[in-house]
């Protein structure tokens, strides 16, 4: 299949199955400047689907690096009010959201962690209302991958830049089910498979999960009324959409006070343009009490100190070891892909939709039901072929 045909299929899939844009709806696209040609295809598909407006939020890695290195600290500690107001206004107006993601995993290597922490905190606090629309499925949103040159070179350092980009494209097309005759139908079938898995787990209503593997001995309590999601989901208006493309996971929330033991990572975590590798976390009553990392320990410290909730878990996700991404044996250094190769957990905010009536909880009710809150939500991979997980039912079996 010709590259241009695959790109057009990918763009259509992002609009029709990812965001599932409706006639008369607006669309926000977050994208790197390198993806401009692909963004034009996406915008064309959006307008063909009846979009009233396509708004672009561009990012440029070189400019991001220059700002992070040279801007005064007071600038990094402040998020523009006008930008926050614009984003909130659009999601309140029902805009869908598509993120085209291909960050350089080493973008901010060598940048003072305090500067990164200040930037992340400023945006996290300022965009809390905007992210509330996303995490409560008040809008339809989706994330798809795009092979920027810097990301591709990190994944395939032995190849030339052009070869690395094309090889990463081939993998993205395959893993995202774009290289079949009818990608949209393929995703319907895939969503059906994930639906069966989450229905099974929702019926079981395990009270606890017990994880055992080399470097991992962890128990996670699940709150009463927890809900497993995976594959497609529905917005509050009943529109079906796919938040992550690709996706191989089913996920729910842990009880914020019910995590005990130690967990070891099995893949690198790209956080804020820096890699954290071979790290270990020890929990007591839900909170991280010890941590270490072979590489990026200062970055891990920055993540954990984002706020109180960053030291607790907000997501527990199950992924089969035979998933296409796992079987590719490629480390993507990109959470969108790596999290679908491995069982994973997330530090930080829980999705309120993962518990009965969660989107309607007050902050006090969230805490009472064990729902974690934070300005961050960072998935990290801890699954492997040797990982054993036992589920404990309400009757203790």
Protein Blocks (a to p, Z undefined) as FASTA:
>chain_A
ZZklmmmmmmmmmmmmmnopaehiacdddddfklmmmmmmmmmmmmmnopabdcdddddf
klmmmmmmmmcfklmmpccfklmmmmmmmmmnopacdddddddfklmgoiafklmmmmmm
mmmmmmmmmmmmmmnopaccdddddddfklmmmmmmmbcfklmmmmmmmmmmmmnommpm
blmlmmmmmmmmmmmmmmmmmmnopabdcdddehiacdddddehiacdehjaddfkopac
dfbacdfbdcddddfklcgcjdddfbdcdeehiacehiadddeehiafbdcdfehklmmm
mmmmmpmmlmpcfbdcdddfkbmklmnopaehiaklmmmmcccddehjddfklpghklmp
cfklmmmnopacdfbdcdddfbdfklccddddfkoZZ
